[in-house]
């Protein structure tokens, strides 16, 4: 092989090696695409989390309502004064709050459930009497 041919081969190899890397623009485009995908996944996960909180609150309202009925059967139809009575008589394992950190409201005897108690949570907006409240009678 001649000297000039070796130089051309070395130059071509160096040029190919330089072209094999990524440009800053290509890296930025890939990062933007990854960011868009992560953002979409984050929104979906957050929405599912909020739906899960509502399901947990509905389940807990049912559990408390059942515990009140059990308490009333064991105590000659006497209403519990609050969550503490349900825990003291072992109808509930421990005092519970809704997924948003607020106390459940127990009205015994209930106005909607006259044989038991009305149990409700103020819901995601943490305000009683709004459309997102979770109630045992609905």
Buried (B, 14 or more C-beta within 10 A) or exposed (E): EEEEEEEEEEEEEEEEEEEEEEEEEEEEEEEEEEEEEEEEEEEEEEEEEEEEBBEBBBEBBEBBBBBBBBBBEEEEEEBBEEBEBBBEBEBBEEEBEBBEEBEBBBBBBBEEBEEBBBBBBBBBEEEEEEEEBBBBBE
